[in-house]
Amino acid sequence: MGTQALQGFLFLLFLPLLQPRGASAGSLHSPGLSECFQVNGADYRGHQNRTGPRGAGRPCLFWDQTQQHSYSSASDPQGRWGLGAHNFCRNPDGDVQPWCYVAETEEGIYWRYCDIPSCHMPGYLGCFVDSGAPPALSGPSGTSTKLTVQVCLRFCRMKGYQLAGVEAGYACFCGSESDLARGRLAPATDCDQICFGHPGQLCGGDGRLGVYEVSVGSCQGNWTAPQGVIYSPDFPDEYGPDRNCSWALGPPAAALELTFRLFELADPRDRLELRDAASGSLLRAFDGARPPPPGPLRLGTAALLLTFRSDARGHAQGFALTYRGLHDAAEDPEAPEGSAQTPAAPLDGANVSCSPWPGVPPAAMGGAVCWLREKGPRRWGLPGAPGEAGLCGTDSPEGWPCPAPPGTPRLRVLPRATGL
């Protein structure tokens, strides 16, 4: 799962870096920067304070008035999760997207997800309707009970496609930019099913595709857009051991400004180097013990080579950095419009397991026992025969999936499991 890094800096002067198959130099759509760089929105610090369509746009409760629940401003005294004397949507428990507490509904549910269009990963193109006739993405497809966003991205990169779409928690579809011309956007909260291979990631929904550019998390690339985002290999999954990756950065500019939005390397042996592409000279180096400084980093070159290497034990979230070209080498750094908001403190516990919660009764279905989540039950789409869709809510493998209650139809039949 990886590509060989190109060797030699002089060689780079004459031969461009190979791009991931089907990926463009930079972003296909050159989107503005979003408020979130983690796929589950754990870093969201915006001001949305109403729930999504499924929550009927209900107003959120203030976090300093929710002491009767598990999460409140009192449970976040350092502000690590962004809770406080406000009612803005947040994701303090590592759920799949930001949410908030609401006044209890008739179903007894007292929290809802928020639909925040500005909170997404750059490279995520949105939630699309997939009726199956014709499919929203027309390329090859497959399924996996260990699906993550990056598993699908790698599958579609290998097949030579520009786009990858995840659906129903376990299905992956590939396609091209032309497919999006006839696509129909759905509300972001329709893509609310947890990836079967990662409890902190979303993999579409029933009849809903979450669509990504395959350049996200690639191990190499040639980035020439005026501004963009570079992710560590395998992002949003953790990077693996023995990774050796390179990215050439050369926008039309006189200088570069880099800002690290996320940076988490396992140890000092996992290292990111920034080199002048023309001379090969080392400009800056960061590792697990020496993180980059906060705020923008100015470099007096517009031709940059980034290399990342991890050791045999390397496993961590990695990094996400934004860049923009400066037309004047003496230009003062300033944050680009729409830049991401960075959390005030590290987000450890982004994938907190909550199975089982003390005092929460199990739900017995079809002879199996499934623990319900503290915030309430959730529908799951399950692979296998049509009609399977179980009720469950744990974010860890020991409690799910649950057998489907009888008579629960799927929106459409997905492909048989092929083991991506």
LUMKE-758576 format. One record per residue (C-alpha): residue in one letter; x, y, z; residue number from 1. Coordinates in steps of 0.5 Angstrom, whole numbers. Layout:
% LUMKE-758576
R / a / X / Y / Z / NUM $
...
END
This chain:
% LUMKE-758576
R / m / 0 / 0 / 0 / 1 $
R / g / 5 / 5 / -2 / 2 $
R / t / 9 / 8 / -8 / 3 $
R / q / 17 / 9 / -8 / 4 $
R / a / 19 / 16 / -7 / 5 $
R / l / 23 / 19 / -13 / 6 $
R / q / 30 / 19 / -12 / 7 $
R / g / 35 / 25 / -12 / 8 $
R / f / 33 / 32 / -12 / 9 $
R / l / 37 / 34 / -19 / 10 $
R / f / 33 / 28 / -22 / 11 $
R / l / 27 / 32 / -20 / 12 $
R / l / 29 / 38 / -24 / 13 $
R / f / 28 / 34 / -30 / 14 $
R / l / 23 / 29 / -29 / 15 $
R / p / 16 / 31 / -25 / 16 $
R / l / 14 / 27 / -20 / 17 $
R / l / 9 / 22 / -21 / 18 $
R / q / 2 / 23 / -19 / 19 $
R / p / -3 / 18 / -16 / 20 $
R / r / -7 / 15 / -22 / 21 $
R / g / -13 / 19 / -24 / 22 $
R / a / -11 / 25 / -19 / 23 $
R / s / -10 / 32 / -22 / 24 $
R / a / -4 / 37 / -20 / 25 $
R / g / -7 / 40 / -14 / 26 $
R / s / -15 / 39 / -13 / 27 $
R / l / -20 / 38 / -18 / 28 $
R / h / -24 / 43 / -16 / 29 $
R / s / -19 / 48 / -12 / 30 $
R / p / -24 / 48 / -6 / 31 $
R / g / -24 / 54 / -1 / 32 $
R / l / -21 / 51 / 6 / 33 $
R / s / -26 / 48 / 10 / 34 $
R / e / -27 / 49 / 18 / 35 $
R / c / -25 / 42 / 19 / 36 $
R / f / -19 / 38 / 17 / 37 $
R / q / -21 / 31 / 21 / 38 $
R / v / -26 / 27 / 17 / 39 $
R / n / -31 / 27 / 23 / 40 $
R / g / -31 / 34 / 25 / 41 $
R / a / -27 / 33 / 32 / 42 $
R / d / -24 / 40 / 30 / 43 $
R / y / -30 / 44 / 29 / 44 $
R / r / -30 / 51 / 32 / 45 $
R / g / -35 / 54 / 28 / 46 $
R / h / -42 / 57 / 30 / 47 $
R / q / -47 / 53 / 28 / 48 $
R / n / -52 / 52 / 33 / 49 $
R / r / -58 / 48 / 30 / 50 $
R / t / -59 / 41 / 28 / 51 $
R / g / -59 / 38 / 21 / 52 $
R / p / -66 / 36 / 17 / 53 $
R / r / -67 / 30 / 21 / 54 $
R / g / -67 / 34 / 27 / 55 $
R / a / -72 / 38 / 24 / 56 $
R / g / -67 / 44 / 25 / 57 $
R / r / -68 / 44 / 33 / 58 $
R / p / -64 / 49 / 37 / 59 $
R / c / -58 / 46 / 41 / 60 $
R / l / -58 / 47 / 48 / 61 $
R / f / -52 / 51 / 52 / 62 $
R / w / -46 / 46 / 54 / 63 $
R / d / -46 / 50 / 61 / 64 $
R / q / -53 / 48 / 62 / 65 $
R / t / -52 / 40 / 60 / 66 $
R / q / -49 / 38 / 67 / 67 $
R / q / -55 / 32 / 67 / 68 $
R / h / -51 / 29 / 61 / 69 $
R / s / -44 / 26 / 60 / 70 $
R / y / -42 / 32 / 56 / 71 $
R / s / -42 / 40 / 59 / 72 $
R / s / -37 / 45 / 60 / 73 $
R / a / -36 / 43 / 67 / 74 $
R / s / -33 / 36 / 64 / 75 $
R / d / -29 / 40 / 59 / 76 $
R / p / -25 / 45 / 64 / 77 $
R / q / -19 / 46 / 59 / 78 $
R / g / -23 / 47 / 53 / 79 $
R / r / -20 / 41 / 49 / 80 $
R / w / -27 / 39 / 46 / 81 $
R / g / -29 / 47 / 45 / 82 $
R / l / -35 / 46 / 50 / 83 $
R / g / -37 / 53 / 54 / 84 $
R / a / -42 / 58 / 55 / 85 $
R / h / -45 / 57 / 48 / 86 $
R / n / -49 / 52 / 44 / 87 $
R / f / -45 / 51 / 38 / 88 $
R / c / -45 / 44 / 35 / 89 $
R / r / -38 / 40 / 37 / 90 $
R / n / -36 / 33 / 37 / 91 $
R / p / -33 / 32 / 44 / 92 $
R / d / -34 / 24 / 44 / 93 $
R / g / -30 / 23 / 37 / 94 $
R / d / -37 / 21 / 34 / 95 $
R / v / -37 / 21 / 26 / 96 $
R / q / -39 / 29 / 26 / 97 $
R / p / -41 / 35 / 30 / 98 $
R / w / -47 / 34 / 34 / 99 $
R / c / -51 / 38 / 40 / 100 $
R / y / -56 / 36 / 46 / 101 $
R / v / -63 / 38 / 44 / 102 $
R / a / -69 / 38 / 49 / 103 $
R / e / -72 / 31 / 49 / 104 $
R / t / -76 / 29 / 43 / 105 $
R / e / -82 / 24 / 43 / 106 $
R / e / -77 / 19 / 42 / 107 $
R / g / -73 / 20 / 48 / 108 $
R / i / -67 / 22 / 44 / 109 $
R / y / -64 / 28 / 47 / 110 $
R / w / -58 / 29 / 42 / 111 $
R / r / -58 / 30 / 34 / 112 $
R / y / -53 / 31 / 29 / 113 $
R / c / -51 / 38 / 26 / 114 $
R / d / -51 / 39 / 18 / 115 $
R / i / -45 / 44 / 17 / 116 $
R / p / -43 / 45 / 10 / 117 $
R / s / -37 / 49 / 12 / 118 $
R / c / -34 / 43 / 16 / 119 $
R / h / -31 / 38 / 11 / 120 $
R / m / -24 / 35 / 9 / 121 $
R / p / -21 / 39 / 3 / 122 $
R / g / -22 / 34 / -2 / 123 $
R / y / -29 / 32 / 0 / 124 $
R / l / -34 / 34 / -5 / 125 $
R / g / -40 / 32 / -1 / 126 $
R / c / -46 / 27 / 0 / 127 $
R / f / -49 / 25 / -7 / 128 $
R / v / -56 / 21 / -8 / 129 $
R / d / -54 / 14 / -11 / 130 $
R / s / -61 / 11 / -14 / 131 $
R / g / -57 / 6 / -17 / 132 $
R / a / -60 / 7 / -24 / 133 $
R / p / -55 / 9 / -27 / 134 $
R / p / -50 / 9 / -21 / 135 $
R / a / -48 / 16 / -18 / 136 $
R / l / -41 / 14 / -20 / 137 $
R / s / -40 / 9 / -26 / 138 $
R / g / -33 / 6 / -25 / 139 $
R / p / -32 / -1 / -21 / 140 $
R / s / -34 / -2 / -14 / 141 $
R / g / -33 / -7 / -9 / 142 $
R / t / -35 / -8 / -1 / 143 $
R / s / -31 / -9 / 5 / 144 $
R / t / -33 / -11 / 12 / 145 $
R / k / -27 / -7 / 14 / 146 $
R / l / -28 / -1 / 10 / 147 $
R / t / -25 / 6 / 11 / 148 $
R / v / -25 / 12 / 7 / 149 $
R / q / -17 / 11 / 5 / 150 $
R / v / -19 / 4 / 3 / 151 $
R / c / -24 / 6 / -2 / 152 $
R / l / -19 / 12 / -4 / 153 $
R / r / -13 / 7 / -5 / 154 $
R / f / -18 / 2 / -9 / 155 $
R / c / -20 / 7 / -14 / 156 $
R / r / -13 / 10 / -15 / 157 $
R / m / -11 / 3 / -17 / 158 $
R / k / -16 / 3 / -22 / 159 $
R / g / -14 / 10 / -25 / 160 $
R / y / -20 / 14 / -23 / 161 $
R / q / -21 / 21 / -20 / 162 $
R / l / -26 / 20 / -15 / 163 $
R / a / -28 / 15 / -10 / 164 $
R / g / -35 / 14 / -6 / 165 $
R / v / -36 / 11 / 0 / 166 $
R / e / -44 / 8 / 2 / 167 $
R / a / -47 / 5 / 7 / 168 $
R / g / -41 / 4 / 11 / 169 $
R / y / -38 / -2 / 7 / 170 $
R / a / -39 / 0 / 0 / 171 $
R / c / -34 / 3 / -5 / 172 $
R / f / -35 / 6 / -12 / 173 $
R / c / -30 / 9 / -17 / 174 $
R / g / -32 / 15 / -22 / 175 $
R / s / -30 / 21 / -26 / 176 $
R / e / -31 / 28 / -25 / 177 $
R / s / -36 / 27 / -31 / 178 $
R / d / -40 / 23 / -26 / 179 $
R / l / -41 / 29 / -22 / 180 $
R / a / -44 / 33 / -27 / 181 $
R / r / -51 / 29 / -27 / 182 $
R / g / -50 / 28 / -19 / 183 $
R / r / -55 / 30 / -14 / 184 $
R / l / -53 / 33 / -8 / 185 $
R / a / -56 / 31 / -1 / 186 $
R / p / -56 / 34 / 6 / 187 $
R / a / -49 / 32 / 9 / 188 $
R / t / -53 / 29 / 15 / 189 $
R / d / -55 / 24 / 10 / 190 $
R / c / -48 / 21 / 10 / 191 $
R / d / -48 / 19 / 17 / 192 $
R / q / -46 / 12 / 17 / 193 $
R / i / -40 / 10 / 21 / 194 $
R / c / -35 / 6 / 16 / 195 $
R / f / -34 / -1 / 18 / 196 $
R / g / -27 / -1 / 19 / 197 $
R / h / -26 / 6 / 23 / 198 $
R / p / -31 / 8 / 28 / 199 $
R / g / -29 / 15 / 27 / 200 $
R / q / -30 / 16 / 20 / 201 $
R / l / -37 / 17 / 16 / 202 $
R / c / -38 / 12 / 10 / 203 $
R / g / -44 / 15 / 6 / 204 $
R / g / -51 / 13 / 8 / 205 $
R / d / -57 / 8 / 5 / 206 $
R / g / -57 / 11 / -2 / 207 $
R / r / -52 / 16 / -1 / 208 $
R / l / -45 / 17 / -3 / 209 $
R / g / -40 / 21 / 0 / 210 $
R / v / -35 / 23 / -5 / 211 $
R / y / -27 / 24 / -5 / 212 $
R / e / -22 / 26 / -9 / 213 $
R / v / -17 / 20 / -10 / 214 $
R / s / -11 / 25 / -8 / 215 $
R / v / -13 / 25 / -1 / 216 $
R / g / -8 / 21 / 3 / 217 $
R / s / -3 / 20 / -3 / 218 $
R / c / 4 / 18 / -2 / 219 $
R / q / 6 / 23 / -8 / 220 $
R / g / 4 / 28 / -12 / 221 $
R / n / 6 / 35 / -16 / 222 $
R / w / 2 / 40 / -13 / 223 $
R / t / 1 / 47 / -18 / 224 $
R / a / -5 / 50 / -16 / 225 $
R / p / -4 / 57 / -12 / 226 $
R / q / -7 / 54 / -6 / 227 $
R / g / -9 / 47 / -3 / 228 $
R / v / -8 / 42 / 2 / 229 $
R / i / -3 / 36 / 3 / 230 $
R / y / -4 / 31 / 7 / 231 $
R / s / 0 / 25 / 10 / 232 $
R / p / 0 / 18 / 7 / 233 $
R / d / -6 / 14 / 8 / 234 $
R / f / -10 / 20 / 11 / 235 $
R / p / -15 / 20 / 14 / 236 $
R / d / -13 / 13 / 17 / 237 $
R / e / -7 / 13 / 21 / 238 $
R / y / 0 / 13 / 17 / 239 $
R / g / 3 / 6 / 17 / 240 $
R / p / 10 / 4 / 18 / 241 $
R / d / 16 / 4 / 13 / 242 $
R / r / 13 / 10 / 9 / 243 $
R / n / 17 / 14 / 4 / 244 $
R / c / 13 / 19 / 1 / 245 $
R / s / 15 / 26 / -3 / 246 $
R / w / 11 / 31 / -6 / 247 $
R / a / 13 / 37 / -10 / 248 $
R / l / 10 / 44 / -9 / 249 $
R / g / 11 / 49 / -15 / 250 $
R / p / 5 / 54 / -15 / 251 $
R / p / 6 / 60 / -19 / 252 $
R / a / 9 / 65 / -14 / 253 $
R / a / 15 / 68 / -11 / 254 $
R / a / 15 / 65 / -4 / 255 $
R / l / 11 / 60 / 0 / 256 $
R / e / 7 / 60 / 6 / 257 $
R / l / 5 / 54 / 10 / 258 $
R / t / 0 / 53 / 16 / 259 $
R / f / 0 / 46 / 19 / 260 $
R / r / -7 / 45 / 21 / 261 $
R / l / -6 / 38 / 24 / 262 $
R / f / 1 / 35 / 26 / 263 $
R / e / 1 / 28 / 30 / 264 $
R / l / 8 / 24 / 29 / 265 $
R / a / 9 / 18 / 33 / 266 $
R / d / 16 / 19 / 35 / 267 $
R / p / 23 / 23 / 33 / 268 $
R / r / 24 / 17 / 28 / 269 $
R / d / 18 / 19 / 24 / 270 $
R / r / 20 / 26 / 20 / 271 $
R / l / 18 / 31 / 15 / 272 $
R / e / 23 / 35 / 11 / 273 $
R / l / 22 / 41 / 7 / 274 $
R / r / 27 / 42 / 2 / 275 $
R / d / 29 / 47 / -4 / 276 $
R / a / 27 / 43 / -10 / 277 $
R / a / 32 / 47 / -14 / 278 $
R / s / 38 / 46 / -9 / 279 $
R / g / 36 / 40 / -5 / 280 $
R / s / 38 / 44 / 1 / 281 $
R / l / 34 / 43 / 8 / 282 $
R / l / 30 / 49 / 10 / 283 $
R / r / 26 / 46 / 16 / 284 $
R / a / 25 / 39 / 19 / 285 $
R / f / 20 / 37 / 24 / 286 $
R / d / 18 / 30 / 27 / 287 $
R / g / 15 / 27 / 33 / 288 $
R / a / 19 / 31 / 38 / 289 $
R / r / 20 / 37 / 34 / 290 $
R / p / 13 / 40 / 32 / 291 $
R / p / 12 / 46 / 27 / 292 $
R / p / 11 / 52 / 30 / 293 $
R / p / 4 / 55 / 31 / 294 $
R / g / 1 / 60 / 25 / 295 $
R / p / 4 / 61 / 18 / 296 $
R / l / 11 / 59 / 16 / 297 $
R / r / 14 / 63 / 11 / 298 $
R / l / 19 / 60 / 6 / 299 $
R / g / 23 / 64 / 1 / 300 $
R / t / 22 / 59 / -5 / 301 $
R / a / 16 / 57 / -9 / 302 $
R / a / 19 / 50 / -11 / 303 $
R / l / 19 / 46 / -5 / 304 $
R / l / 20 / 38 / -4 / 305 $
R / l / 17 / 35 / 2 / 306 $
R / t / 19 / 28 / 4 / 307 $
R / f / 16 / 24 / 10 / 308 $
R / r / 19 / 18 / 12 / 309 $
R / s / 16 / 13 / 18 / 310 $
R / d / 20 / 8 / 22 / 311 $
R / a / 18 / 0 / 22 / 312 $
R / r / 14 / 2 / 28 / 313 $
R / g / 10 / 8 / 26 / 314 $
R / h / 3 / 9 / 27 / 315 $
R / a / 0 / 16 / 28 / 316 $
R / q / -6 / 21 / 25 / 317 $
R / g / 0 / 24 / 21 / 318 $
R / f / -1 / 32 / 19 / 319 $
R / a / -5 / 36 / 14 / 320 $
R / l / -2 / 43 / 12 / 321 $
R / t / -5 / 48 / 8 / 322 $
R / y / 0 / 52 / 3 / 323 $
R / r / -1 / 58 / -1 / 324 $
R / g / 3 / 62 / -6 / 325 $
R / l / 6 / 69 / -5 / 326 $
R / h / 7 / 73 / -11 / 327 $
R / d / 12 / 78 / -7 / 328 $
R / a / 17 / 75 / -3 / 329 $
R / a / 17 / 80 / 2 / 330 $
R / e / 9 / 80 / 3 / 331 $
R / d / 7 / 79 / 10 / 332 $
R / p / 4 / 73 / 12 / 333 $
R / e / -4 / 73 / 13 / 334 $
R / a / -9 / 67 / 14 / 335 $
R / p / -12 / 66 / 7 / 336 $
R / e / -20 / 67 / 7 / 337 $
R / g / -24 / 61 / 9 / 338 $
R / s / -18 / 58 / 13 / 339 $
R / a / -19 / 52 / 18 / 340 $
R / q / -20 / 54 / 25 / 341 $
R / t / -15 / 50 / 29 / 342 $
R / p / -17 / 47 / 36 / 343 $
R / a / -14 / 50 / 42 / 344 $
R / a / -11 / 44 / 45 / 345 $
R / p / -10 / 37 / 42 / 346 $
R / l / -15 / 32 / 41 / 347 $
R / d / -13 / 26 / 44 / 348 $
R / g / -19 / 21 / 45 / 349 $
R / a / -22 / 23 / 38 / 350 $
R / n / -24 / 15 / 38 / 351 $
R / v / -27 / 14 / 45 / 352 $
R / s / -30 / 7 / 45 / 353 $
R / c / -37 / 7 / 49 / 354 $
R / s / -39 / 0 / 49 / 355 $
R / p / -42 / -1 / 54 / 356 $
R / w / -44 / 5 / 58 / 357 $
R / p / -45 / 4 / 65 / 358 $
R / g / -52 / 3 / 67 / 359 $
R / v / -54 / 3 / 60 / 360 $
R / p / -59 / -3 / 59 / 361 $
R / p / -57 / -8 / 53 / 362 $
R / a / -62 / -9 / 47 / 363 $
R / a / -63 / -16 / 45 / 364 $
R / m / -64 / -17 / 38 / 365 $
R / g / -65 / -24 / 34 / 366 $
R / g / -61 / -27 / 40 / 367 $
R / a / -55 / -22 / 40 / 368 $
R / v / -54 / -17 / 45 / 369 $
R / c / -52 / -10 / 43 / 370 $
R / w / -50 / -5 / 47 / 371 $
R / l / -54 / 2 / 46 / 372 $
R / r / -50 / 8 / 46 / 373 $
R / e / -50 / 13 / 51 / 374 $
R / k / -53 / 19 / 46 / 375 $
R / g / -58 / 14 / 44 / 376 $
R / p / -59 / 8 / 39 / 377 $
R / r / -57 / 9 / 31 / 378 $
R / r / -59 / 5 / 25 / 379 $
R / w / -54 / 1 / 22 / 380 $
R / g / -53 / -1 / 15 / 381 $
R / l / -50 / -9 / 14 / 382 $
R / p / -47 / -12 / 9 / 383 $
R / g / -50 / -19 / 6 / 384 $
R / a / -57 / -20 / 4 / 385 $
R / p / -62 / -15 / 2 / 386 $
R / g / -66 / -12 / 8 / 387 $
R / e / -61 / -12 / 13 / 388 $
R / a / -61 / -6 / 17 / 389 $
R / g / -60 / -7 / 24 / 390 $
R / l / -61 / -2 / 31 / 391 $
R / c / -54 / -1 / 34 / 392 $
R / g / -50 / 5 / 37 / 393 $
R / t / -43 / 3 / 40 / 394 $
R / d / -37 / 5 / 36 / 395 $
R / s / -33 / -1 / 38 / 396 $
R / p / -32 / -8 / 34 / 397 $
R / e / -34 / -11 / 41 / 398 $
R / g / -42 / -9 / 40 / 399 $
R / w / -44 / -9 / 33 / 400 $
R / p / -47 / -11 / 28 / 401 $
R / c / -53 / -13 / 31 / 402 $
R / p / -58 / -17 / 27 / 403 $
R / a / -63 / -14 / 23 / 404 $
R / p / -70 / -13 / 25 / 405 $
R / p / -75 / -17 / 20 / 406 $
R / g / -78 / -12 / 15 / 407 $
R / t / -73 / -7 / 15 / 408 $
R / p / -72 / -6 / 7 / 409 $
R / r / -66 / -3 / 4 / 410 $
R / l / -66 / 3 / -1 / 411 $
R / r / -62 / -1 / -6 / 412 $
R / v / -58 / -8 / -7 / 413 $
R / l / -51 / -6 / -6 / 414 $
R / p / -46 / -11 / -9 / 415 $
R / r / -44 / -17 / -6 / 416 $
R / a / -38 / -17 / -2 / 417 $
R / t / -31 / -17 / -6 / 418 $
R / g / -26 / -16 / 0 / 419 $
R / l / -23 / -9 / -2 / 420 $
END
